[in-house]
Amino acid sequence: MCGTDVAFRVICAGNQPDHVTFARFRGAFPDATGEFFAQVLVLCARLGMGKLGTVALDGMKIAGNASKAANRTEEALARLAAETVAAHAAADAAEDELFGEGRRGDEVPEQAWRPRSRDSRIAAALASLRADREAAAAAEEARAQAYRERRAAGERAGCSPASAAVELAEENLARVRAARASELAELQERYAAGQPRRGRPAGIDDHCRVKEAEAKLEATRARAAEAERKAAEREANRKGPGPVRNITDPDSRLMPVRGGGFIQGYNTQNMTSQDGLIIATELTDEQAGCPWFEPMLAKGQDAAALIAAHRPDACPDPGPGGQEHDGCGIELMLADAGYCSEANLTCDGPDRLIATGKGRDLEKAARDPDSDGPGWGGPAIQAMRERLKTEDGITAYRQRGHIAETPHGNIKQNMGLRQLSMRGKPKASAEWEFICAVHNLFKALSTGHLTSQALTALAG
């Protein structure tokens, strides 16, 4: 219409957008989408939207712009990287021979440094896999060190970490042997000073504590050998390739989806208000949503403060001990069982209801509170389980499905956005934030809040 309709041509001043215009915008918009999302949220708040008394947090898997077939193991990525280095070396040698050394042969080939080149994606994927492996090893070593420190401080140390169990058992044996050697040396000094001998003291190897430590070491070695055997058996029987990275979009991950199977993409975390606005969102590369509960709670509270600051009617003062905010602040947060943990139930923030199991099990327990006994979890999870058996608890939690799932259905079904088009987490995150902002605009339009009269009134 910008090319055929007179009114649109006048508005655009003859500057007709085309595919290049949109491509340039999409390439540059990651820096602007955060501000755009916030401005749309402010607009909705000024229109009277953003009912925040009860909010819901939920995750949604969305496909990325990459194929599952482009995943490679660390071994395959290392081989591809080696081939790349060899190809570059051959190109350098050919350029040295053709142009002379120092003129072209010492320059880095363009494909080696271009951000979105295949070579750089292979390098990024390989670095990501190695970083994850090193981080896991570092975390295991940190757990072993914490175990050593608890032991040294005389605290209850619990079970030793499996990966360091043999090493710790060897350290314990060495410590016990050294202690017995010190005892024998001290005893010899007392004998030399004239203390009478009473029997023959047990040597280092014959002492009961040393024998006990040796027995523990042998048992630990046997358990470690059995664990290695089972791990090798699982590796031999494994159907999948193990840890992989995608050479098309190294930031994306294989995500399990409902009904079985995997997609290559991301996991979005979205907090939704009672009236269907996505007030906070985050695109993650983690399959689980549990670690994101606390960060999303903080983002939701920031969004609630932004909305409250721009509401047309100021939030009433709740008074010294009051709790009433008339939807201006988050009073109750709902989340499914994927977010259930002691940490998420006890962290600072507003009241929350987090499912301790599947919905049908919660409904059954609410109908018959005495139907099952204590289940898994610590005291906070047990208390939440009992709360969800009450009529008030289960009634409040029933709102979760409508609040949390409706925006996901609208984005996938009505807006038709089932796959991201941008690659790399920064651009993919910006695209998802843009989608959420558009969802909020559509919500304002469909509910009759965003009208020409309303905009005129806001403009003064």
C-alpha positions as CSV (number, residue, x, y, z in Angstrom):
1,M,0.0,0.0,0.0
2,C,3.0,2.3,0.5
3,G,3.5,1.9,-3.2
4,T,-0.1,1.9,-4.5
5,D,-2.3,3.9,-2.0
6,V,-2.0,7.7,-2.2
7,A,-2.6,8.2,1.5
8,F,0.1,5.7,2.5
9,R,2.5,7.2,-0.1
10,V,2.0,10.7,1.4
11,I,2.6,9.4,4.9
12,C,5.8,7.7,3.8
13,A,6.8,10.7,1.7
14,G,7.5,8.4,-1.2
15,N,10.0,6.4,0.8
16,Q,8.7,2.9,0.1
17,P,10.0,0.1,2.4
18,D,11.1,-3.1,0.8
19,H,12.7,-6.4,1.9
20,V,16.1,-4.6,2.4
21,T,14.5,-2.2,4.8
22,F,13.1,-5.0,7.0
23,A,16.3,-7.0,6.8
24,R,18.3,-4.0,8.0
25,F,15.8,-3.4,10.8
26,R,16.0,-7.0,11.9
27,G,19.8,-7.0,11.9
28,A,19.9,-3.9,14.1
29,F,16.9,-4.2,16.3
30,P,18.5,-6.2,19.3
31,D,19.6,-2.9,20.8
32,A,16.1,-1.4,20.6
33,T,13.7,-4.2,21.5
34,G,14.2,-4.0,25.3
35,E,13.2,-0.3,25.3
36,F,10.3,-1.1,22.9
37,F,9.0,-3.9,25.2
38,A,9.2,-1.5,28.1
39,Q,7.4,1.3,26.2
40,V,4.6,-1.0,25.2
41,L,4.2,-2.1,28.8
42,V,4.0,1.6,29.9
43,L,1.4,2.3,27.2
44,C,-0.7,-0.7,28.4
45,A,-0.4,0.6,32.0
46,R,-1.5,4.1,31.0
47,L,-4.5,2.5,29.2
48,G,-5.5,0.8,32.5
49,M,-4.1,-2.6,31.8
50,G,-1.7,-4.7,33.9
51,K,-3.7,-6.4,36.6
52,L,-1.0,-7.8,38.8
53,G,-2.8,-9.2,41.9
54,T,-2.1,-12.8,40.6
55,V,0.6,-13.5,38.0
56,A,1.8,-16.8,36.6
57,L,5.2,-18.0,35.4
58,D,5.6,-20.6,32.7
59,G,8.0,-21.8,30.1
60,M,7.5,-22.5,26.4
61,K,9.8,-24.3,24.0
62,I,10.2,-22.6,20.7
63,A,12.1,-23.8,17.6
64,G,15.2,-21.9,16.5
65,N,16.4,-21.2,13.0
66,A,18.5,-24.4,12.9
67,S,18.1,-28.1,12.1
68,K,18.6,-31.0,14.5
69,A,20.7,-32.6,11.8
70,A,23.3,-29.9,12.2
71,N,24.3,-31.1,15.7
72,R,27.8,-32.5,16.2
73,T,29.6,-34.1,19.0
74,E,32.8,-32.7,20.5
75,E,34.9,-35.2,18.6
76,A,33.2,-34.3,15.3
77,L,33.6,-30.6,16.0
78,A,37.3,-31.0,16.9
79,R,37.8,-32.8,13.6
80,L,36.0,-30.0,11.6
81,A,38.1,-27.4,13.4
82,A,41.3,-29.3,12.5
83,E,40.2,-29.5,8.9
84,T,39.5,-25.7,9.0
85,V,43.0,-25.0,10.3
86,A,44.6,-27.2,7.7
87,A,42.6,-25.5,4.9
88,H,43.7,-22.1,6.1
89,A,47.3,-23.2,6.3
90,A,47.1,-24.5,2.7
91,A,45.5,-21.2,1.6
92,D,48.3,-19.2,3.4
93,A,51.0,-21.3,1.7
94,A,49.4,-20.9,-1.7
95,E,49.1,-17.1,-1.2
96,D,52.7,-16.9,-0.1
97,E,53.8,-18.7,-3.2
98,L,51.6,-16.6,-5.4
99,F,52.1,-13.1,-3.9
100,G,55.2,-13.5,-1.8
101,E,55.6,-13.8,1.9
102,G,54.4,-10.9,4.0
103,R,51.9,-9.6,1.4
104,R,48.9,-11.9,1.6
105,G,50.0,-15.1,3.3
106,D,50.1,-13.5,6.8
107,E,46.6,-12.2,6.7
108,V,43.7,-14.1,8.4
109,P,41.3,-15.4,5.8
110,E,38.0,-13.5,5.8
111,Q,35.9,-16.6,6.6
112,A,38.0,-17.2,9.8
113,W,36.9,-14.0,11.5
114,R,33.5,-13.1,10.0
115,P,31.0,-13.4,13.0
116,R,28.5,-15.6,11.3
117,S,30.9,-17.7,9.1
118,R,30.7,-21.5,9.3
119,D,34.2,-21.6,10.7
120,S,33.4,-19.2,13.6
121,R,30.2,-21.2,14.4
122,I,32.2,-24.4,14.5
123,A,34.7,-22.8,16.9
124,A,31.9,-21.4,19.0
125,A,30.1,-24.7,19.3
126,L,33.4,-26.5,20.2
127,A,34.2,-23.9,22.8
128,S,30.7,-24.2,24.3
129,L,31.0,-27.9,24.7
130,R,34.4,-27.7,26.3
131,A,33.4,-24.9,28.6
132,D,30.4,-27.0,29.8
133,R,32.7,-30.0,30.4
134,E,35.2,-27.9,32.3
135,A,32.5,-26.2,34.3
136,A,31.1,-29.5,35.4
137,A,34.6,-30.7,36.4
138,A,35.1,-27.5,38.3
139,A,31.8,-27.8,40.1
140,E,32.6,-31.4,41.1
141,E,36.0,-30.3,42.4
142,A,34.3,-27.5,44.4
143,R,32.0,-30.0,46.0
144,A,35.0,-32.2,46.9
145,Q,36.8,-29.2,48.4
146,A,33.7,-28.2,50.4
147,Y,33.6,-31.8,51.7
148,R,37.2,-31.6,52.7
149,E,36.6,-28.3,54.5
150,R,33.6,-29.7,56.4
151,R,35.7,-32.7,57.5
152,A,38.6,-30.5,58.6
153,A,36.2,-28.3,60.6
154,G,34.7,-31.3,62.4
155,E,31.3,-30.7,60.8
156,R,28.9,-33.4,59.5
157,A,30.4,-33.9,56.0
158,G,27.8,-36.3,54.6
159,C,28.6,-38.6,51.6
160,S,31.7,-37.8,49.6
161,P,31.3,-36.7,46.0
162,A,31.3,-39.7,43.7
163,S,33.9,-38.5,41.3
164,A,36.4,-37.7,44.1
165,A,35.5,-40.5,46.4
166,V,38.6,-42.6,45.7
167,E,40.9,-39.6,46.0
168,L,39.3,-38.6,49.3
169,A,39.5,-42.1,50.6
170,E,43.2,-42.2,49.7
171,E,43.7,-38.9,51.5
172,N,41.9,-40.2,54.5
173,L,44.2,-43.3,54.6
174,A,47.3,-41.2,54.3
175,R,46.0,-39.0,57.1
176,V,45.3,-42.0,59.4
177,R,48.7,-43.6,58.7
178,A,50.4,-40.3,59.4
179,A,48.5,-39.9,62.7
180,R,49.5,-43.5,63.7
181,A,53.2,-42.8,62.8
182,S,53.1,-39.7,64.9
183,E,51.7,-41.7,67.8
184,L,54.4,-44.3,67.5
185,A,57.1,-41.7,67.4
186,E,55.7,-40.0,70.5
187,L,55.6,-43.5,72.2
188,Q,59.2,-44.1,71.3
189,E,60.2,-40.8,72.9
190,R,58.4,-41.7,76.1
191,Y,60.2,-45.1,76.1
192,A,63.5,-43.4,75.7
193,A,62.7,-41.1,78.6
194,G,62.3,-44.1,80.9
195,Q,58.6,-45.0,80.6
196,P,58.2,-48.8,81.1
197,R,57.0,-50.8,78.1
198,R,53.7,-52.6,78.5
199,G,53.3,-55.0,75.6
200,R,54.2,-54.5,72.0
201,P,52.3,-51.6,70.4
202,A,50.6,-52.3,67.0
203,G,52.5,-51.0,64.0
204,I,51.2,-48.7,61.4
205,D,49.8,-51.4,59.1
206,D,48.4,-53.4,62.0
207,H,46.5,-50.6,63.7
208,C,42.7,-50.9,63.7
209,R,42.1,-47.4,62.4
210,V,44.5,-47.9,59.5
211,K,42.9,-51.2,58.7
212,E,39.5,-49.6,58.7
213,A,40.7,-46.8,56.4
214,E,42.2,-49.4,54.1
215,A,38.9,-51.3,54.0
216,K,37.0,-48.1,53.2
217,L,39.5,-47.4,50.4
218,E,39.0,-50.8,48.9
219,A,35.3,-50.6,49.1
220,T,35.4,-47.1,47.5
221,R,37.6,-48.4,44.7
222,A,35.2,-51.3,44.1
223,R,32.2,-48.9,43.9
224,A,34.1,-46.6,41.5
225,A,35.0,-49.6,39.3
226,E,31.3,-50.7,39.3
227,A,30.2,-47.2,38.5
228,E,32.7,-47.0,35.6
229,R,31.4,-50.4,34.3
230,K,27.8,-49.2,34.4
231,A,28.7,-45.9,32.7
232,A,30.6,-47.8,30.0
233,E,27.6,-50.1,29.5
234,R,25.2,-47.1,29.3
235,E,27.6,-45.5,26.8
236,A,27.6,-48.6,24.7
237,N,23.8,-48.9,24.8
238,R,23.1,-45.2,24.3
239,K,20.9,-44.4,21.4
240,G,21.8,-40.7,21.1
241,P,25.2,-39.2,20.4
242,G,25.6,-37.6,23.8
243,P,26.5,-33.9,24.4
244,V,26.2,-32.0,21.1
245,R,26.2,-28.5,19.7
246,N,24.7,-27.1,16.6
247,I,26.9,-25.7,13.9
248,T,24.1,-23.6,12.4
249,D,23.2,-21.9,15.7
250,P,25.6,-22.8,18.5
251,D,23.5,-21.0,21.1
252,S,20.4,-23.2,20.5
253,R,19.9,-26.5,22.2
254,L,17.9,-29.7,21.8
255,M,14.7,-29.1,23.8
256,P,12.3,-32.0,24.8
257,V,8.7,-31.3,23.9
258,R,5.4,-32.6,25.1
259,G,4.4,-35.8,23.4
260,G,8.0,-37.0,23.1
261,G,10.8,-36.0,20.8
262,F,13.0,-32.9,20.6
263,I,13.2,-29.6,18.8
264,Q,16.3,-27.5,18.1
265,G,15.6,-24.2,19.8
266,Y,15.2,-22.3,23.1
267,N,13.2,-22.3,26.3
268,T,11.3,-19.1,27.0
269,Q,10.4,-18.0,30.5
270,N,7.3,-15.7,30.6
271,M,5.5,-14.0,33.5
272,T,1.9,-13.1,32.7
273,S,-0.6,-10.8,34.4
274,Q,-4.2,-11.6,35.1
275,D,-5.4,-9.7,32.0
276,G,-3.0,-11.5,29.7
277,L,0.0,-9.2,29.4
278,I,3.5,-10.7,29.3
279,I,5.1,-8.4,31.9
280,A,8.6,-10.1,31.9
281,T,10.3,-12.6,29.6
282,E,13.6,-14.3,29.1
283,L,14.9,-16.5,26.3
284,T,17.1,-19.3,27.8
285,D,19.1,-22.2,26.5
286,E,18.3,-24.4,29.5
287,Q,15.8,-27.3,29.3
288,A,14.6,-26.8,32.9
289,G,12.8,-23.7,34.2
290,C,13.5,-24.2,37.9
291,P,16.7,-22.2,38.0
292,W,14.9,-19.2,36.4
293,F,12.2,-18.8,39.1
294,E,14.1,-16.3,41.2
295,P,15.5,-14.2,38.3
296,M,12.0,-14.0,36.7
297,L,10.5,-13.1,40.1
298,A,12.9,-10.1,40.2
299,K,12.1,-9.1,36.7
300,G,8.4,-9.4,37.4
301,Q,8.7,-7.1,40.4
302,D,10.6,-4.6,38.4
303,A,7.9,-4.7,35.7
304,A,5.2,-4.4,38.4
305,A,6.9,-1.2,39.7
306,L,7.0,0.2,36.2
307,I,3.3,-0.5,35.6
308,A,2.3,0.9,39.0
309,A,4.3,4.1,38.2
310,H,2.3,4.7,35.0
311,R,-1.2,3.6,36.0
312,P,-3.9,6.3,35.4
313,D,-5.1,5.8,39.0
314,A,-2.5,5.9,41.6
315,C,-2.2,2.8,43.8
316,P,-3.8,3.3,47.2
317,D,-1.5,3.4,50.3
318,P,-2.0,0.1,52.0
319,G,-1.3,1.6,55.4
320,P,1.1,0.4,58.2
321,G,0.1,-3.3,58.0
322,G,-2.1,-3.3,55.0
323,Q,-1.9,-5.8,52.1
324,E,-4.4,-4.4,49.6
325,H,-2.9,-3.0,46.4
326,D,-5.9,-3.3,44.1
327,G,-3.8,-5.2,41.5
328,C,-1.0,-2.7,41.6
329,G,1.6,-5.1,43.0
330,I,2.2,-8.9,42.7
331,E,0.3,-10.5,45.6
332,L,0.3,-14.1,44.4
333,M,2.6,-15.9,42.0
334,L,1.6,-19.2,40.4
335,A,3.9,-21.8,38.8
336,D,3.8,-25.5,37.8
337,A,5.8,-28.4,39.2
338,G,8.8,-27.7,37.0
339,Y,9.6,-24.8,39.4
340,C,9.2,-26.7,42.6
341,S,12.2,-26.6,44.9
342,E,12.9,-25.7,48.5
343,A,14.9,-22.6,47.3
344,N,12.1,-21.3,45.1
345,L,9.6,-21.7,47.8
346,T,11.6,-20.0,50.5
347,C,13.3,-17.1,48.6
348,D,12.3,-13.5,49.2
349,G,9.3,-12.2,47.4
350,P,5.5,-12.3,47.3
351,D,3.3,-15.2,48.2
352,R,3.4,-18.1,45.8
353,L,1.7,-21.4,44.9
354,I,4.0,-23.9,43.1
355,A,2.6,-27.3,42.2
356,T,4.2,-30.3,43.9
357,G,3.0,-32.7,41.2
358,K,0.7,-33.1,38.2
359,G,-2.5,-31.2,38.1
360,R,-4.7,-34.3,38.3
361,D,-2.9,-35.5,41.4
362,L,-3.4,-32.1,43.0
363,E,-7.1,-32.2,42.2
364,K,-7.4,-35.7,43.7
365,A,-5.6,-34.7,46.8
366,A,-7.8,-31.6,47.2
367,R,-10.9,-33.8,46.9
368,D,-9.6,-36.2,49.5
369,P,-6.9,-34.5,51.7
370,D,-6.3,-37.8,53.6
371,S,-5.7,-39.9,50.5
372,D,-1.9,-39.8,50.5
373,G,0.8,-39.4,53.2
374,P,3.9,-37.3,53.1
375,G,5.7,-37.3,49.8
376,W,9.1,-36.2,48.5
377,G,10.7,-32.9,49.5
378,G,11.7,-30.8,52.5
379,P,9.6,-28.8,54.9
380,A,8.7,-26.1,52.4
381,I,7.5,-28.6,49.8
382,Q,5.6,-30.5,52.4
383,A,3.9,-27.3,53.5
384,M,3.0,-26.4,49.9
385,R,1.6,-29.9,49.4
386,E,-0.7,-29.4,52.4
387,R,-1.7,-25.9,51.3
388,L,-2.7,-27.2,47.8
389,K,-5.1,-29.7,49.4
390,T,-7.2,-26.9,50.9
391,E,-10.1,-25.4,49.0
392,D,-8.5,-21.9,48.9
393,G,-5.2,-23.2,47.7
394,I,-6.5,-25.4,44.9
395,T,-9.0,-22.7,43.8
396,A,-6.2,-20.1,43.5
397,Y,-3.9,-22.5,41.7
398,R,-6.6,-23.3,39.1
399,Q,-6.0,-19.8,37.7
400,R,-2.5,-20.8,36.5
401,G,-3.5,-22.6,33.3
402,H,-5.6,-19.8,32.0
403,I,-3.2,-17.0,32.9
404,A,0.0,-18.8,31.9
405,E,-1.0,-20.8,28.8
406,T,-3.2,-18.3,27.0
407,P,-0.4,-16.1,25.7
408,H,1.5,-19.1,24.5
409,G,-1.5,-20.3,22.6
410,N,-2.1,-16.9,21.1
411,I,1.6,-16.6,19.9
412,K,1.7,-20.0,18.4
413,Q,-1.8,-20.5,17.1
414,N,-3.2,-17.0,16.3
415,M,0.0,-15.2,15.5
416,G,1.5,-18.3,13.8
417,L,5.0,-17.8,15.4
418,R,6.3,-21.3,16.1
419,Q,9.9,-20.7,15.0
420,L,12.4,-17.9,15.5
421,S,14.0,-16.6,12.3
422,M,17.1,-15.0,13.9
423,R,20.2,-17.0,14.9
424,G,22.4,-16.5,17.9
425,K,21.0,-16.0,21.4
426,P,21.3,-12.1,21.4
427,K,19.3,-11.7,18.2
428,A,16.9,-14.6,19.0
429,S,16.3,-13.0,22.5
430,A,15.5,-9.7,20.8
431,E,13.2,-11.3,18.3
432,W,11.3,-13.1,21.2
433,E,11.0,-9.9,23.2
434,F,9.7,-8.2,20.1
435,I,7.1,-11.0,19.7
436,C,6.0,-10.5,23.3
437,A,5.6,-6.8,22.8
438,V,3.5,-7.4,19.7
439,H,1.4,-9.8,21.7
440,N,0.8,-7.1,24.3
441,L,-0.2,-4.6,21.6
442,F,-2.7,-7.1,20.1
443,K,-4.1,-7.7,23.6
444,A,-4.7,-4.0,24.1
445,L,-6.4,-3.8,20.7
446,S,-8.6,-6.9,21.2
447,T,-9.8,-5.9,24.6
448,G,-10.8,-2.4,23.4
449,H,-8.2,-0.5,25.5
450,L,-6.1,0.7,22.6
451,T,-8.4,3.0,20.5
452,S,-8.0,6.3,18.8
453,Q,-10.1,8.0,21.5
454,A,-7.8,6.5,24.2
455,L,-4.7,7.6,22.4
456,T,-6.1,11.1,21.9
457,A,-6.8,11.3,25.7
458,L,-3.3,10.1,26.5
459,A,-1.8,12.7,24.2
460,G,-3.7,15.4,26.1
